[in-house]
Amino acid sequence: MKFGMRKPSLKKSFKARTTGKLKRRAKKAINPLYGKKGMGLINNPKKALYNKVYRKTTFGVSDLLKTKKRTSGRKKHAHHGKKAVTSARVTMMGQGKTYSLLTWKICGIVMRVLAVVVAIILGLPCLLAGIIPVLIVAIILTILFWKIGTAWIGKVAERESIILETAEAAEEKEELDGNEQD
C-alpha cells in the first residue's frame, strides 16, 4: 500500500478523463445502477476497500491545488441526511444532487421490498435451522430497511402536502387580488 504523494503522470491523467466516455454511457443506459455510489462494494468488495484506503492514504498534485472550503466551526457533514424542498424536487444537503419525489417514493418502495426479501430469504431459513445470530441480524436488517423505506415514503407525502398547500395559498391570493381589483 502506498502512502503520501502519488507520482504525477500527465498521460494517465489525460487517459482517465477521455477514454471510455461512450462505454460508460452505454453501460449506464443498460444498467441504471452502473456508476452509482456504493456499487463497487457490492460488485468487488476487496477492490473497493483497497481503493478507499488508497484514496485516504495518498494524494496527488491536483489535490494540492484545490482549496478547502471553510466549515465555520461546524462538523464537515452537519447537513448530511437533511432534505430541502424546491418545488417538486428534493435535494440532499451537502451532496448537490436533486431527485424527484417520484424517485424518493420508488426508493422507499424498493427498501420495503428489500426488507421483505431479507426476512424471507435470510430470516426464515435461519429460524427453521435455529441459527440465532444470523436470525438476529436478519431481523435487524428487515426492521432497518422497512423503517428507511417508510421514512422516505412519509417524506414524499409530507413534501407533496406542502407543495399542495403552497399552490392552494397562491390560488387563494390570486382570487383575493382579483376580487380587490374589481
Secondary structure, DSSP 8 states (H G I E B T S, - for coil): ---EE----HHHHHHHHHTTHHHHHHHHHH-TTTT-TTHHHHH-HHHHHHHHHHHHHEE-HHHHHS-----TTS-TTTTTT-EEEETTEEEETTT--EEEHHHHHHHHHHHHHHHHHHIIIIIHHHHHHT-HHHHHHHHHHHHHHHHHHHHHHHHHHHHHHHHHHHHHHHHHHHHHHHHHH-
